[in-house]
């Protein structure tokens, strides 16, 4: 029996092409999204093409969500988790962003770790913004959070949605590094992808709200935004045998902007 791929944020600009790529591999899919209507529309499209698709609509930050996800998975072996769900700065306040982007991610990874088949992979989505933190004290606060030393430091610095987002994505990278040993002990891998400026509905909303973001987009060495499928293609590679020695790290898919800023 072919093992299942879980995709969160499956109805979004990155999740949809991820689901399409793994459907093309004839993998059973368990697709998750907070928007039930969009999720079912997408699932119906994939089923028309012959894909085996189950769905779970819900808020990934809800305490009961990991249990619901395990119930939906049932006894099926798990091949991969591609976790694209998250909130950007225009979508919520700082504390809600931290809860969805980091704490819910931490709970999801912990719940699913025992369910992967050997050789499986978890791919989380971080962000290029994780590399834009200017204050060493902020970076130290993220380190303390990931190390289980409490959240007081990160709460002190998450004073607005933009900083909440940046800190949450830095913490995702830290989570990947922290969990690499536990995954490796089971013959598994965990990796994150840091997208740059990707042409999605979420990114377009952020660009409307931030002149600085628009200016930085114009500095991207490749001279354009990326596409959701360019993120999906990297996720697909990271779950393949070709990436069998890649774990515990963050992969920048940013068109070269962090390198240009000397932050790569």
Buried (B, 14 or more C-beta within 10 A) or exposed (E): EEBBBBBBBBBBBBBBBBBBBBBEBEBBBBBBBBBEEBBBEBBEBBEEEEBBBBBBBBEBBEEEBBEBBBEBBEEBBBBBBBBBBBBBBBBBBBEBBBBBBBBBBBBBBEBBBEBBBEBBBBBBBBBBBBBBBEEEEBBEBBBBBBEEEEBEBBBEBBEEBBBBBBBBBBBBBBBBBBBBEEBEEBEBBBBBBBBBBBBBEBBEBBBEEBEEBEEBBEEBEEEEBBBBBBBBBBBBBBBEEEBEEBBBEBBBBBBBBBEBBEBE
